[in-house]
């Protein structure tokens, strides 16, 4: 029996909008489990619709952050980053910006990671993470947050 991961993911996003974060957590973990099994099974039909693990981990991090479990959220945001660019994250020595951040969505993921670090009490690392976002992807929310942290 095939699980429609896309349908479950869309339902989890709807539940997130309804602020039912524990339900989002459960449903997203189910999606991740189903996705992991699909990736290791050769008999998965190519027509099946899947959701990238990065999106699942980010949504899970968001739901856990909203429940104020900041250290757990950090773990899932880091998994999202890892699945976005599995070859590794590099910091360019010339400009301090994370080389994996190549679009605004990447910048937002990095911001979520920084915000979780800050909320868990690791202010120094939070500032390092938020400052690693290239200026072209820094929006008003990120600037305001950084200003409040300083």
Wavefront OBJ file of the C-alpha trace (Angstrom):
o trace
v 0.000 0.000 0.000
v 1.429 3.309 -1.111
v 1.254 6.378 1.119
v 0.476 9.660 -0.629
v 3.197 11.728 1.009
v 2.261 14.907 -0.862
v -1.296 14.713 0.456
v -0.069 14.183 4.021
v 2.402 17.064 3.653
v -0.332 19.403 2.387
v -2.507 18.363 5.330
v 0.370 19.029 7.744
v 0.805 22.520 6.269
v -2.931 23.150 6.711
v -2.729 21.990 10.321
v 0.262 24.316 10.857
v -1.841 27.248 9.657
v -4.475 26.153 12.191
v -1.781 26.157 14.901
v -2.187 22.448 15.644
v 1.548 21.985 16.073
v 1.514 18.594 17.809
v -0.582 17.184 14.977
v 1.818 18.710 12.451
v 4.705 17.058 14.276
v 3.050 13.626 14.176
v 1.985 13.881 10.562
v 5.350 15.202 9.406
v 7.208 12.407 11.208
v 4.933 9.945 9.388
v 5.808 11.624 6.076
v 9.528 11.460 6.849
v 9.239 7.785 7.724
v 7.335 7.054 4.520
v 9.803 9.136 2.461
v 12.782 7.350 3.967
v 11.274 3.973 3.155
v 10.458 5.120 -0.378
v 14.036 6.245 -0.940
v 15.436 2.863 0.097
v 12.952 0.765 -1.896
v 13.656 0.126 -5.549
v 10.042 -0.755 -6.288
v 8.714 2.765 -5.852
v 6.706 3.827 -8.863
v 8.235 6.792 -10.640
v 4.781 8.352 -10.959
v 4.405 8.668 -7.200
v 4.607 12.195 -5.886
v 7.120 12.777 -3.119
v 8.088 15.723 -0.981
v 11.768 16.646 -0.575
v 13.053 15.718 2.873
v 14.321 19.281 3.286
v 10.714 20.547 3.193
v 9.565 17.916 5.664
v 12.395 18.636 8.109
v 11.809 22.388 7.849
v 8.080 22.048 8.547
v 8.850 19.724 11.455
v 11.343 22.261 12.819
v 8.715 24.992 12.483
v 6.117 22.973 14.403
v 8.571 22.079 17.164
v 9.783 25.683 17.394
v 6.181 26.825 17.889
v 5.915 24.353 20.778
v 9.008 26.052 22.253
v 11.245 22.986 22.045
v 14.080 25.047 20.603
v 16.930 22.522 20.844
v 14.836 19.917 19.028
v 13.952 22.504 16.394
v 17.668 23.188 15.878
v 18.228 19.508 15.111
v 15.520 19.435 12.460
v 16.612 22.707 10.862
v 20.144 21.317 10.645
v 18.783 18.154 9.021
v 16.930 20.351 6.521
v 20.176 22.161 5.693
v 22.010 18.849 5.400
v 19.396 17.463 2.984
v 19.389 20.672 0.969
v 23.061 20.290 0.135
v 24.299 16.878 1.349
v 27.901 17.517 0.262
v 28.363 19.776 3.259
v 28.152 23.357 4.318
v 31.151 25.535 3.711
v 31.853 29.012 4.972
v 33.797 31.088 2.490
v 36.876 32.460 4.208
v 36.702 35.614 2.105
v 33.235 36.794 3.044
v 31.914 34.744 6.012
v 28.716 33.873 4.117
v 27.475 30.307 3.919
v 28.046 29.071 0.379
v 24.959 26.844 0.496
v 22.636 29.865 0.729
v 21.798 30.499 -2.910
v 18.233 31.869 -2.730
v 15.832 33.641 -0.337
v 14.331 30.331 0.885
v 17.811 29.205 1.961
v 18.245 32.499 3.810
v 14.942 31.948 5.618
v 15.983 28.430 6.643
v 19.250 29.823 8.012
v 17.267 32.505 9.856
v 15.027 29.861 11.448
v 18.125 27.986 12.607
v 19.602 31.188 14.059
v 16.337 32.071 15.795
v 16.179 28.619 17.400
v 19.762 28.921 18.598
v 18.982 32.309 20.123
v 15.857 31.014 21.872
v 17.805 28.032 23.253
v 20.302 30.425 24.838
v 23.179 30.182 22.351
v 23.251 33.868 21.413
v 26.828 33.862 20.066
v 26.170 31.016 17.620
v 22.815 32.542 16.648
v 24.550 35.771 15.645
v 27.202 33.855 13.685
v 24.459 31.967 11.832
v 22.349 35.024 11.034
v 25.391 37.016 9.913
v 26.310 34.203 7.514
v 23.249 35.009 5.394
v 24.415 36.881 2.276
v 23.176 40.511 2.242
v 21.153 39.909 -0.927
v 18.894 37.511 1.017
v 18.500 39.562 4.192
v 14.978 40.910 4.568
v 13.382 43.329 7.028
v 12.487 40.567 9.509
v 16.086 39.351 9.636
v 17.451 42.887 10.023
v 14.971 43.708 12.782
v 15.759 40.488 14.634
v 19.510 41.043 14.388
v 19.054 44.588 15.665
v 17.080 43.330 18.664
v 19.756 40.749 19.452
v 22.489 43.383 19.530
l 1 2 3 4 5 6 7 8 9 10 11 12 13 14 15 16 17 18 19 20 21 22 23 24 25 26 27 28 29 30 31 32 33 34 35 36 37 38 39 40 41 42 43 44 45 46 47 48 49 50 51 52 53 54 55 56 57 58 59 60 61 62 63 64 65 66 67 68 69 70 71 72 73 74 75 76 77 78 79 80 81 82 83 84 85 86 87 88 89 90 91 92 93 94 95 96 97 98 99 100 101 102 103 104 105 106 107 108 109 110 111 112 113 114 115 116 117 118 119 120 121 122 123 124 125 126 127 128 129 130 131 132 133 134 135 136 137 138 139 140 141 142 143 144 145 146 147 148 149 150
